[in-house]
Amino acid sequence: MTRILVTLPIPEPGMEILRRAADVDVIALDHVALAQRCASGDYDVVVAQLRDRFDSASLASARLRGISNYAVGVDNIDVGAATARGIVVGNTPGVLTDSTADIALLLMLATARRAVEADRMVRAGEFTGWAPELMLGTDVSGRVLGLAGFGRIARATARRALGFGMTVRFCPRPPSDRPVDDEELGEFGGRVEHVSWDELVATSDFLSLHVPLTESTHHLVDARVLGAMKTSAILVNTARGPVVDESALVEALRGGVIAGAGLDVYEDEPATAPGLSELANTVLLPHVGSATVSVRSEMARLCAENAVAMAAGTLPRHAVNPEAWADQ
C-alpha cells in the first residue's frame, strides 16, 4: 500500500479519504526533519500546510510523487524545483473565495468603525452612555475601494463593496499592469474602473490586497506606497503577509501616514512586527480567511483527493504543475 505523510491533521472528510487509500503517518516536523522524511523514500506523497517549507535545497534530494498543499497558495513550495524533480504539486483553488472576501469586508468595516476598540471599551466597563463624539469612525458607503489584483477573491470583494455603495477601482497585476477587456470584466463591466497602480494607491480610501506572493509582489506595499496613500486611507490584507513591509506599516500607522489597517496575514507568521499589536488603529485576525466549517472541510476533501491521485500515479484534479507528470 502507498504511504502518505501528513504534517498536521486536516479536517474530515480529508483524513478518512486518505486512510481509505493509503497508510498514513501524521507527524509534525521542523524543516530539517521534513526534508529528511521527503528524501527517505518512505512516502509517496506529503500532505502539507503553508507553514511547511519546500525550498530547492530540500527538494533536490526528495523522493516523492507529489506534495498536496492544504491551501490555495503554494508560495511555501519552490514549484520550479519540484517540477525539475518530477514532483507534482496540488492545491485547493476556488473553495475559499467567498469566505476570504467576507473577511476582507469585515476588516474594512471593523477598522473603519473602530469595532474592536469599541468592544474593548464595553468589556472594560468604560462605556458610560451615548455621547456625540464617542468612537467616531470612517464611512464605508460612498468611499473608494481599491483592489490590488482582480482575481476570484478580489472580484467577490468587489461584488460585496458595490452592494455597500462603494466606488470600486482595480489594478489587475500590480505593480505592473495589463489590458482587461469587457469580456473579462463580465458582470463588472461599467461598474468598476481599471486604473494604474500609482493611481489606485493615491485615490483609494480602502486599499485591499489580493495578489499572490511572488518576487514582484514581495513588499508591494512599502514605505513609498504607504506615503503615497491618503492620510485617511485604510489598508486591508487578506493575501499574504510579505506583500506588506510590516515594519514600514507600523511606522506609517504610528505617524499618521495612513489612518488604519486590517490584517489577516503577517510577514513572519505567526509573529507580528514589533509594535503592531499595540496600535489601536488596527484590526488583527489570526489568518482566518478560510476558517468556516464548510470551507475547511471542502479544502480537506480536495487536498486529500489530490494526494490519493498522486499516490496512485495519476494526475490530480488540481495540479499546479502538470508538466511535472512527464517525469513520473
Order of alpha helices (4+ residues) and beta strands (2+ residues): beta-alpha-beta-alpha-beta-alpha-beta-alpha-beta-alpha-alpha-beta-alpha-beta-alpha-beta-alpha-beta-alpha-beta-alpha-beta-beta-alpha
